[in-house]
Amino acid sequence: MTIFSKIIKGDIPCYKVAVAFLDIAPLQKGHTLVVPKREVDYFFDLSDEEIGRMQIFAKHVAEAIKKAIPCVKVGQAVLGLEVPHAHVHLVPMQRENDLNFANKKLELSPEEMKAIAASIAAHF
């Protein structure tokens, strides 16, 4: 069972935004992960239907992020080498470099994470 499966199941606490949750090592405030319930390592091993549902859901999450976090756009990336569970990163962006995973990650307090998650959830 992956860490994401444990989060979905509720075994590990997280800062939930609807069914999605905040990245614990965010590139930007509001960096959110959208994860399918079914544990699949490689994004493109998901069925067409699963990818479609996930993308539509990610669109709605991105709309909520954009309302909650001042940004020009919400960028999307599919990487998936660190955790063997398919997922989509949604990152608020002011410029393209904000979606560079080589950038230093933010260190936010639990209080900041809770406030960000609540703000995004309120716009969902």
KENU-561229 format. One record per residue (C-alpha): residue in three letters; x negated, y, z. Coordinates in pm, whole numbers, padded with zeros to 5 digits, always signed. Last residue first. Layout:
# residues N
AlaXYZ...
END
This chain:
# residues 124
Phe+01468+02410-00434His+01408+02765-00317Ala+01435+02684+00055Ala+01212+02379-00001Ile+00935+02603-00135Ser+00956+02833+00168Ala+00975+02543+00413Ala+00670+02376+00257Ile+00473+02704+00273Ala+00572+02764+00637Lys+00485+02407+00738Met+00147+02431+00562Glu+00069+02765+00731Glu+00158+02619+01074Pro-00052+02308+01007Ser-00346+02541+00940Leu-00480+02581+00589Glu-00825+02483+00462Leu-00833+02565+00093Lys-01025+02347-00150Lys-01340+02476-00317Asn-01307+02474-00694Ala-01413+02162-00888Phe-01044+02079-00936Asn-01005+02378-01169Leu-00636+02475-01174Asp-00702+02825-01035Asn-00948+02871-01324Glu-00653+02930-01556Arg-00553+03257-01386Gln-00292+03360-01128Met-00187+02999-01083Pro+00043+02803-00852Val-00061+02435-00868Leu+00163+02137-00943His-00033+01810-00928Val+00136+01503-01077His+00104+01156-00929Ala+00037+00792-01010His-00080+00591-00709Pro-00439+00466-00690Val-00557+00774-00495Glu-00887+00937-00597Leu-00872+00878-00974Gly-00522+01011-01034Leu-00565+01306-01265Val-00237+01445-01397Ala-00238+01822-01396Gln+00035+02086-01397Gly+00004+02462-01373Val+00261+02686-01208Lys+00265+03026-01371Val+00194+03393-01297Cys+00200+03343-00921Pro+00362+03472-00602Ile+00457+03160-00405Ala+00820+03087-00315Lys+00996+03155-00647Lys+00716+02993-00851Ile+00712+02694-00614Ala+01089+02647-00656Glu+01056+02649-01037Ala+00763+02406-01011Val+00977+02169-00800His+01252+02181-01063Lys+01002+02110-01342Ala+00844+01829-01138Phe+01189+01665-01111Ile+01226+01679-01488Gln+00875+01542-01529Met+00936+01258-01282Arg+01264+01160-01444Gly+01097+01147-01787Ile+00794+00958-01657Glu+01021+00703-01488Glu+01233+00662-01803Asp+00928+00616-02024Ser+00809+00347-01785Leu+00508+00415-01565Asp+00183+00262-01691Phe+00095+00606-01829Phe+00048+00745-01478Tyr-00201+00474-01382Asp-00196+00326-01030Val+00172+00237-00999Glu+00349+00233-00662Arg+00718+00291-00730Lys+00845+00593-00537Pro+00706+00827-00800Val+00485+01110-00671Val+00506+01485-00723Leu+00218+01658-00546Thr+00227+02025-00445His-00029+02305-00439Gly+00176+02580-00265Lys-00124+02779-00145Gln-00401+02715-00397Leu-00652+02436-00462Pro-00492+02236-00186Ala-00655+01972+00037Ile-00348+01834+00217Asp-00150+01847-00110Leu+00204+01955-00029Phe+00487+01706-00071Ala+00742+01600-00331Val+01075+01441-00236Ala+01214+01780-00119Val+00898+01973-00033Lys+00750+01762+00240Tyr+00456+01864+00456Cys+00329+01521+00550Pro+00344+01266+00829Ile+00220+00913+00758Asp+00448+00610+00806Gly+00742+00792+00644Lys+00793+00542+00360Ile+00703+00811+00106Ile+00389+00895+00305Lys+00289+00527+00330Ser+00346+00488-00044Phe+00127+00795-00102Ile-00152+00649+00116Thr-00145+00340-00101Met+00000+00000+00000
END
